Protein backbone atom coordinates (compact mmCIF):
# COMPACT_ATOMS: atom_id res chain seq x y z
CA UNK A 1 0.00 0.00 0.00
CA UNK A 2 2.75 2.45 0.91
CA UNK A 3 4.58 1.82 -2.35
CA UNK A 4 1.52 2.29 -4.54
CA UNK A 5 0.59 5.50 -2.69
CA UNK A 6 4.15 6.77 -3.19
CA UNK A 7 4.03 5.93 -6.89
CA UNK A 8 0.67 7.67 -7.28
CA UNK A 9 1.99 10.76 -5.52
CA UNK A 10 5.17 10.78 -7.63
CA UNK A 11 3.21 10.40 -10.87
CA UNK A 12 0.80 13.15 -9.80
CA UNK A 13 3.71 15.50 -9.13
CA UNK A 14 5.27 14.66 -12.51
CA UNK A 15 1.93 15.26 -14.23
CA UNK A 16 1.49 18.66 -12.54
CA UNK A 17 5.04 19.69 -13.48
CA UNK A 18 4.46 18.62 -17.09
CA UNK A 19 1.21 20.59 -17.27
CA UNK A 20 2.78 23.70 -15.72
CA UNK A 21 5.85 23.55 -17.99
CA UNK A 22 3.73 23.16 -21.11
CA UNK A 23 5.09 19.72 -21.97
CA UNK A 24 1.58 18.33 -21.84
CA UNK A 25 -1.65 20.25 -22.24
CA UNK A 26 -4.79 19.86 -20.13
CA UNK A 27 -6.70 17.66 -22.59
CA UNK A 28 -4.03 14.97 -22.97
CA UNK A 29 -3.49 15.07 -19.19
CA UNK A 30 -7.17 14.31 -18.60
CA UNK A 31 -6.97 11.46 -21.13
CA UNK A 32 -3.90 10.07 -19.34
CA UNK A 33 -5.67 10.26 -15.97
CA UNK A 34 -8.78 8.56 -17.31
CA UNK A 35 -6.66 5.88 -19.01
CA UNK A 36 -4.96 5.13 -15.70
CA UNK A 37 -8.27 5.06 -13.88
CA UNK A 38 -9.86 2.61 -16.30
CA UNK A 39 -6.68 0.52 -16.56
CA UNK A 40 -6.71 0.13 -12.78
CA UNK A 41 -10.20 -1.34 -12.92
CA UNK A 42 -9.43 -3.70 -15.80
CA UNK A 43 -8.36 -7.32 -15.69
CA UNK A 44 -4.76 -6.26 -16.31
CA UNK A 45 -4.52 -4.47 -12.94
CA UNK A 46 -3.31 -7.50 -10.92
CA UNK A 47 -0.55 -8.28 -13.43
CA UNK A 48 0.57 -4.66 -13.49
CA UNK A 49 0.56 -4.56 -9.68
CA UNK A 50 2.62 -7.77 -9.47
CA UNK A 51 5.14 -6.33 -11.95
CA UNK A 52 5.46 -3.07 -10.03
CA UNK A 53 5.80 -4.96 -6.74
CA UNK A 54 8.53 -7.11 -8.27
CA UNK A 55 10.40 -4.06 -9.52
CA UNK A 56 10.07 -2.37 -6.13
CA UNK A 57 11.36 -5.42 -4.27
CA UNK A 58 14.26 -5.73 -6.72
CA UNK A 59 15.21 -2.09 -6.18
CA UNK A 60 14.82 -2.56 -2.44
CA UNK A 61 17.12 -5.58 -2.56
CA UNK A 62 19.98 -3.73 -4.25
CA UNK A 63 22.76 -3.06 -1.75
CA UNK A 64 24.87 -0.03 -2.48
MOPAC internal coordinates of N, CA, C and O (Angstrom, degrees):
PM7 1SCF
backbone

  N    0.0000 0     0.00 0     0.00 0    0    0    0
  C    1.4509 1     0.00 0     0.00 0    1    0    0
  C    1.5247 1   111.11 1     0.00 0    2    1    0
  O    1.2310 1   120.45 1   135.88 1    3    2    1
  N    1.3257 1   116.74 1   -44.12 1    3    2    1
  C    1.4599 1   119.95 1  -178.18 1    5    3    2
  C    1.5166 1   111.31 1   -64.50 1    6    5    3
  O    1.2310 1   120.58 1   142.76 1    7    6    5
  N    1.3365 1   116.51 1   -37.24 1    7    6    5
  C    1.4603 1   119.39 1  -179.84 1    9    7    6
  C    1.5176 1   110.37 1   -68.38 1   10    9    7
  O    1.2310 1   119.62 1   135.39 1   11   10    9
  N    1.3223 1   118.32 1   -44.61 1   11   10    9
  C    1.4591 1   119.43 1  -177.60 1   13   11   10
  C    1.5241 1   110.97 1   -67.02 1   14   13   11
  O    1.2310 1   120.16 1   144.74 1   15   14   13
  N    1.3383 1   117.31 1   -35.26 1   15   14   13
  C    1.4627 1   119.89 1   176.95 1   17   15   14
  C    1.5246 1   110.01 1   -66.25 1   18   17   15
  O    1.2310 1   120.26 1   140.24 1   19   18   17
  N    1.3302 1   117.12 1   -39.76 1   19   18   17
  C    1.4634 1   121.04 1   178.07 1   21   19   18
  C    1.5255 1   110.93 1   -64.48 1   22   21   19
  O    1.2310 1   120.31 1   139.41 1   23   22   21
  N    1.3184 1   117.01 1   -40.59 1   23   22   21
  C    1.4632 1   120.85 1   179.52 1   25   23   22
  C    1.5240 1   109.87 1   -66.35 1   26   25   23
  O    1.2310 1   120.23 1   137.97 1   27   26   25
  N    1.3235 1   117.17 1   -42.03 1   27   26   25
  C    1.4625 1   120.64 1   178.71 1   29   27   26
  C    1.5234 1   110.25 1   -62.43 1   30   29   27
  O    1.2310 1   120.23 1   136.30 1   31   30   29
  N    1.3182 1   117.16 1   -43.70 1   31   30   29
  C    1.4634 1   120.66 1   178.96 1   33   31   30
  C    1.5253 1   111.06 1   -64.22 1   34   33   31
  O    1.2310 1   120.24 1   136.40 1   35   34   33
  N    1.3194 1   117.15 1   -43.60 1   35   34   33
  C    1.4715 1   120.99 1   178.31 1   37   35   34
  C    1.5238 1   111.49 1   -61.62 1   38   37   35
  O    1.2310 1   120.47 1   134.62 1   39   38   37
  N    1.3339 1   116.70 1   -45.38 1   39   38   37
  C    1.4655 1   119.88 1   179.60 1   41   39   38
  C    1.5237 1   111.51 1   -66.31 1   42   41   39
  O    1.2310 1   120.26 1   144.62 1   43   42   41
  N    1.3282 1   117.11 1   -35.38 1   43   42   41
  C    1.4633 1   120.06 1   176.88 1   45   43   42
  C    1.5276 1   111.26 1   -64.70 1   46   45   43
  O    1.2310 1   120.72 1   138.52 1   47   46   45
  N    1.3277 1   116.22 1   -41.48 1   47   46   45
  C    1.4651 1   120.00 1   178.43 1   49   47   46
  C    1.5275 1   110.26 1   -64.69 1   50   49   47
  O    1.2310 1   120.26 1   136.47 1   51   50   49
  N    1.3248 1   117.10 1   -43.53 1   51   50   49
  C    1.4653 1   120.68 1   178.02 1   53   51   50
  C    1.5204 1   110.61 1   -61.00 1   54   53   51
  O    1.2310 1   120.38 1   137.13 1   55   54   53
  N    1.3269 1   116.88 1   -42.87 1   55   54   53
  C    1.4595 1   120.75 1   179.50 1   57   55   54
  C    1.5300 1   111.48 1   -62.83 1   58   57   55
  O    1.2310 1   120.08 1   137.21 1   59   58   57
  N    1.3309 1   117.45 1   -42.79 1   59   58   57
  C    1.4670 1   120.46 1   178.48 1   61   59   58
  C    1.5275 1   110.66 1   -63.90 1   62   61   59
  O    1.2310 1   120.28 1   137.74 1   63   62   61
  N    1.3257 1   117.07 1   -42.26 1   63   62   61
  C    1.4709 1   120.32 1   179.23 1   65   63   62
  C    1.5259 1   110.13 1   -63.41 1   66   65   63
  O    1.2310 1   120.30 1   138.66 1   67   66   65
  N    1.3350 1   117.02 1   -41.34 1   67   66   65
  C    1.4651 1   119.91 1   179.94 1   69   67   66
  C    1.5273 1   111.42 1   -65.78 1   70   69   67
  O    1.2310 1   120.33 1   142.08 1   71   70   69
  N    1.3236 1   116.98 1   -37.92 1   71   70   69
  C    1.4661 1   119.73 1   178.31 1   73   71   70
  C    1.5216 1   109.98 1   -67.57 1   74   73   71
  O    1.2310 1   120.32 1   135.91 1   75   74   73
  N    1.3387 1   116.99 1   -44.09 1   75   74   73
  C    1.4672 1   120.22 1  -177.22 1   77   75   74
  C    1.5273 1   111.95 1   -68.77 1   78   77   75
  O    1.2310 1   120.23 1   148.35 1   79   78   77
  N    1.3404 1   117.16 1   -31.65 1   79   78   77
  C    1.4692 1   119.28 1  -178.84 1   81   79   78
  C    1.5272 1   112.07 1   -83.70 1   82   81   79
  O    1.2310 1   120.13 1   169.44 1   83   82   81
  N    1.3071 1   117.37 1   -10.56 1   83   82   81
  C    1.4571 1   120.68 1   179.32 1   85   83   82
  C    1.5179 1   113.61 1    89.41 1   86   85   83
  O    1.2310 1   120.32 1  -175.66 1   87   86   85
  N    1.3421 1   116.99 1     4.34 1   87   86   85
  C    1.4581 1   120.13 1   178.38 1   89   87   86
  C    1.5198 1   111.94 1   -67.01 1   90   89   87
  O    1.2310 1   121.08 1   149.20 1   91   90   89
  N    1.3080 1   115.53 1   -30.80 1   91   90   89
  C    1.4577 1   121.23 1   178.95 1   93   91   90
  C    1.5294 1   107.26 1  -138.10 1   94   93   91
  O    1.2310 1   120.94 1   -43.03 1   95   94   93
  N    1.2968 1   115.80 1   136.97 1   95   94   93
  C    1.4615 1   120.73 1  -178.64 1   97   95   94
  C    1.5254 1   109.71 1   -87.97 1   98   97   95
  O    1.2310 1   120.45 1    -7.80 1   99   98   97
  N    1.3045 1   116.74 1   172.20 1   99   98   97
  C    1.4607 1   122.55 1  -176.52 1  101   99   98
  C    1.5151 1   113.87 1   -61.25 1  102  101   99
  O    1.2310 1   119.99 1   136.97 1  103  102  101
  N    1.3318 1   117.63 1   -43.03 1  103  102  101
  C    1.4644 1   121.32 1  -178.49 1  105  103  102
  C    1.5136 1   112.99 1   -60.91 1  106  105  103
  O    1.2310 1   119.76 1   126.14 1  107  106  105
  N    1.3476 1   118.07 1   -53.86 1  107  106  105
  C    1.4630 1   119.16 1   177.02 1  109  107  106
  C    1.5313 1   113.41 1   -61.36 1  110  109  107
  O    1.2310 1   120.28 1   148.65 1  111  110  109
  N    1.3347 1   117.06 1   -31.35 1  111  110  109
  C    1.4653 1   120.11 1   177.25 1  113  111  110
  C    1.5238 1   110.49 1   -64.66 1  114  113  111
  O    1.2310 1   120.50 1   137.75 1  115  114  113
  N    1.3295 1   116.66 1   -42.25 1  115  114  113
  C    1.4662 1   120.32 1   178.37 1  117  115  114
  C    1.5256 1   110.02 1   -64.19 1  118  117  115
  O    1.2310 1   120.41 1   139.33 1  119  118  117
  N    1.3294 1   116.83 1   -40.67 1  119  118  117
  C    1.4668 1   120.51 1   177.91 1  121  119  118
  C    1.5285 1   109.88 1   -62.64 1  122  121  119
  O    1.2310 1   119.93 1   137.81 1  123  122  121
  N    1.3241 1   117.73 1   -42.19 1  123  122  121
  C    1.4606 1   120.90 1   178.94 1  125  123  122
  C    1.5261 1   111.15 1   -63.57 1  126  125  123
  O    1.2310 1   120.25 1   138.93 1  127  126  125
  N    1.3160 1   117.13 1   -41.07 1  127  126  125
  C    1.4658 1   121.13 1   178.50 1  129  127  126
  C    1.5198 1   110.66 1   -64.83 1  130  129  127
  O    1.2310 1   120.32 1   134.53 1  131  130  129
  N    1.3100 1   116.99 1   -45.47 1  131  130  129
  C    1.4676 1   120.36 1   179.23 1  133  131  130
  C    1.5255 1   111.25 1   -65.07 1  134  133  131
  O    1.2310 1   120.35 1   141.25 1  135  134  133
  N    1.3291 1   116.93 1   -38.75 1  135  134  133
  C    1.4694 1   120.54 1   176.98 1  137  135  134
  C    1.5242 1   110.11 1   -59.63 1  138  137  135
  O    1.2310 1   120.38 1   133.43 1  139  138  137
  N    1.3128 1   116.87 1   -46.57 1  139  138  137
  C    1.4609 1   120.39 1   178.44 1  141  139  138
  C    1.5110 1   112.42 1   -62.74 1  142  141  139
  O    1.2310 1   120.72 1   139.87 1  143  142  141
  N    1.3164 1   116.24 1   -40.13 1  143  142  141
  C    1.4646 1   120.80 1   179.25 1  145  143  142
  C    1.5260 1   111.02 1   -62.34 1  146  145  143
  O    1.2310 1   120.32 1   131.84 1  147  146  145
  N    1.3151 1   116.98 1   -48.16 1  147  146  145
  C    1.4561 1   120.24 1  -178.50 1  149  147  146
  C    1.5290 1   111.98 1   -73.31 1  150  149  147
  O    1.2310 1   119.84 1   148.41 1  151  150  149
  N    1.3168 1   117.90 1   -31.59 1  151  150  149
  C    1.4550 1   121.14 1   175.50 1  153  151  150
  C    1.5232 1   110.61 1   -64.31 1  154  153  151
  O    1.2310 1   120.80 1   142.07 1  155  154  153
  N    1.3274 1   116.08 1   -37.93 1  155  154  153
  C    1.4633 1   120.31 1   179.88 1  157  155  154
  C    1.5250 1   112.08 1   -65.78 1  158  157  155
  O    1.2310 1   119.98 1   154.40 1  159  158  157
  N    1.3186 1   117.64 1   -25.60 1  159  158  157
  C    1.4615 1   119.76 1  -179.67 1  161  159  158
  C    1.5228 1   111.91 1   -98.58 1  162  161  159
  O    1.2310 1   120.10 1  -172.98 1  163  162  161
  N    1.3204 1   117.41 1     7.02 1  163  162  161
  C    1.4626 1   120.62 1  -179.60 1  165  163  162
  C    1.5248 1   110.49 1   -89.63 1  166  165  163
  O    1.2310 1   121.04 1    -3.09 1  167  166  165
  N    1.2972 1   115.61 1   176.91 1  167  166  165
  C    1.4579 1   121.46 1   177.54 1  169  167  166
  C    1.5143 1   113.12 1   -70.57 1  170  169  167
  O    1.2310 1   120.08 1   164.26 1  171  170  169
  N    1.3195 1   117.46 1   -15.74 1  171  170  169
  C    1.4677 1   121.21 1   179.88 1  173  171  170
  C    1.5259 1   112.29 1   -80.11 1  174  173  171
  O    1.2310 1   119.81 1   166.35 1  175  174  173
  N    1.3197 1   117.97 1   -13.65 1  175  174  173
  C    1.4648 1   121.70 1  -174.69 1  177  175  174
  C    1.5305 1   113.21 1   -56.27 1  178  177  175
  O    1.2310 1   118.59 1   134.50 1  179  178  177
  N    1.3465 1   120.29 1   -45.50 1  179  178  177
  C    1.4685 1   118.51 1   179.67 1  181  179  178
  C    1.5347 1   113.42 1   -62.62 1  182  181  179
  O    1.2310 1   120.36 1   141.40 1  183  182  181
  N    1.3189 1   116.92 1   -38.60 1  183  182  181
  C    1.4706 1   119.56 1   179.05 1  185  183  182
  C    1.5197 1   110.84 1   -66.94 1  186  185  183
  O    1.2310 1   120.55 1   139.33 1  187  186  185
  N    1.3098 1   116.55 1   -40.67 1  187  186  185
  C    1.4685 1   120.37 1   178.13 1  189  187  186
  C    1.5243 1   109.59 1   -64.47 1  190  189  187
  O    1.2310 1   120.40 1   137.75 1  191  190  189
  N    1.3282 1   116.84 1   -42.25 1  191  190  189
  C    1.4685 1   120.56 1   179.88 1  193  191  190
  C    1.5227 1   111.11 1   -63.88 1  194  193  191
  O    1.2310 1   120.13 1   138.14 1  195  194  193
  N    1.3351 1   117.36 1   -41.86 1  195  194  193
  C    1.4695 1   120.40 1   177.99 1  197  195  194
  C    1.5300 1   110.75 1   -62.63 1  198  197  195
  O    1.2310 1   120.42 1   139.02 1  199  198  197
  N    1.3312 1   116.81 1   -40.98 1  199  198  197
  C    1.4618 1   120.70 1   179.13 1  201  199  198
  C    1.5209 1   111.12 1   -63.68 1  202  201  199
  O    1.2310 1   120.48 1   134.37 1  203  202  201
  N    1.3206 1   116.68 1   -45.63 1  203  202  201
  C    1.4652 1   120.24 1   179.16 1  205  203  202
  C    1.5221 1   111.40 1   -65.36 1  206  205  203
  O    1.2310 1   120.17 1   141.41 1  207  206  205
  N    1.3342 1   117.28 1   -38.59 1  207  206  205
  C    1.4651 1   120.23 1   176.67 1  209  207  206
  C    1.5198 1   111.19 1   -63.76 1  210  209  207
  O    1.2310 1   120.67 1   140.18 1  211  210  209
  N    1.3268 1   116.32 1   -39.82 1  211  210  209
  C    1.4604 1   120.86 1   178.51 1  213  211  210
  C    1.5218 1   111.28 1   -64.21 1  214  213  211
  O    1.2310 1   120.72 1   136.37 1  215  214  213
  N    1.3161 1   116.22 1   -43.63 1  215  214  213
  C    1.4709 1   120.34 1   178.10 1  217  215  214
  C    1.5226 1   110.44 1   -63.00 1  218  217  215
  O    1.2310 1   120.64 1   136.60 1  219  218  217
  N    1.3408 1   116.39 1   -43.40 1  219  218  217
  C    1.4605 1   120.31 1  -179.89 1  221  219  218
  C    1.5198 1   111.58 1   -63.59 1  222  221  219
  O    1.2310 1   120.21 1   138.91 1  223  222  221
  N    1.3319 1   117.21 1   -41.09 1  223  222  221
  C    1.4674 1   118.84 1   179.46 1  225  223  222
  C    1.5276 1   111.05 1   -70.25 1  226  225  223
  O    1.2310 1   120.03 1   147.34 1  227  226  225
  N    1.3301 1   117.55 1   -32.66 1  227  226  225
  C    1.4581 1   120.13 1   176.35 1  229  227  226
  C    1.5224 1   110.81 1   -65.94 1  230  229  227
  O    1.2310 1   120.64 1   136.09 1  231  230  229
  N    1.3193 1   116.38 1   -43.91 1  231  230  229
  C    1.4689 1   120.44 1   178.39 1  233  231  230
  C    1.5209 1   109.79 1   -64.81 1  234  233  231
  O    1.2310 1   120.69 1   140.38 1  235  234  233
  N    1.3271 1   116.29 1   -39.62 1  235  234  233
  C    1.4636 1   120.56 1   179.04 1  237  235  234
  C    1.5233 1   111.53 1   -65.36 1  238  237  235
  O    1.2310 1   120.13 1   149.54 1  239  238  237
  N    1.3207 1   117.35 1   -30.46 1  239  238  237
  C    1.4505 1   121.61 1  -178.02 1  241  239  238
  C    1.5165 1   114.91 1   -81.49 1  242  241  239
  O    1.2310 1   120.25 1   170.56 1  243  242  241
  N    1.3151 1   117.12 1    -9.44 1  243  242  241
  C    1.4702 1   120.88 1  -179.93 1  245  243  242
  C    1.5232 1   108.68 1   -74.92 1  246  245  243
  O    1.2310 1   120.82 1   -55.43 1  247  246  245
  N    1.3093 1   116.04 1   124.57 1  247  246  245
  C    1.4695 1   121.15 1   178.32 1  249  247  246
  C    1.5146 1   108.76 1  -101.20 1  250  249  247
  O    1.2310 1   121.06 1   -57.12 1  251  250  249
  N    1.3052 1   115.59 1   122.88 1  251  250  249
  C    1.4609 1   120.26 1   179.36 1  253  251  250
  C    1.4861 1   111.14 1   -91.08 1  254  253  251
  O    1.2310 1   120.10 1   180.00 1  255  254  253

